[in-house]
Amino acid sequence: MPTTPDPRRIAESFGLDAERYDRARPRYPAELISRLAEGGREVLDVGIGTGIVARQLRDAGCHVLGVEPDPRMAAAARRHGFTVEESRFEDWDPAGRTFDTVAAGQTWHWVDPAAGSAKAARALRPGGRLALFWNAYQPPPELATAFGEVYRQAAPSLPFSPWAVTDPYATVAEKAGAGIGPEFGAPEVWQYAWEHEYTRDEWLDLIPTAGGHNLLPEAELNALLDGLGEVTGERFTMPYTTIAVTAVLR
């Protein structure tokens, strides 16, 4: 039977295989990165992880400082040339520093919304922007059905299936917007639709990087990957929508 997930344990599990995470996780649309870079060059990356967002912002001309609670992920980002301060964002001290943008790619759902919003307000310059964004996958219905059946059969101890809903981050983004404090103007939602073609091997490389997956018993994870490999063609196109919730400091 599935067990109740421990959010902190899941949040701390991504660094178990930081190299795979960095290799397999999707990047973000160039339009989003350009729009953020236009708001100023000094960026604070909340949950920098291995530096996926940070590298895209750096390529767009930004200077990025990272905050990251997992020392394994922080070490990976440092290998890519970033300065990273190890801390939960809620506990991090800006020490008088301010930024044009506080960005959080695929991480804000691990942050306490009220404490995170207040800390972001302290770290931003007047008119600076808080930008919270996620990549939401939207597989073709028949593929989602096949994936869901594999999860039910092969990974019964997983407390959730990523294929249970068609838009897994819509609720997360809605909650993020609702949690932004009164220091900010009304939140805006930006959306970017795009596609990525996966080979079977690339898709199976990505799966263990999803939340909680690398905490599965080895036999279950192997069965899950075998089952997904059987229902996945040699290659397929995955539609994505990147959802960004942003607000400007008053």
Protein Blocks (a to p, Z undefined) as FASTA:
>chain_A
ZZdddfklmmmmmmmmmmlmmmmpccddfklmmmmmmnojbdcdehklnommmmmmmmno
pacddddfblklmmmmmmnopacddddfklpcfklpacfbdcdehklmmpcfklmmmmmm
mmpcehiacddddddddddfklmmmmmmmmmmmmmmbgbdfklpfblmlmmmmmmmmmpc
fkbccdddddddddddddfklmmmmmmmpghklmpcfklmmmmmmmmmmmpcfbdcdddd
ddddddddZZ
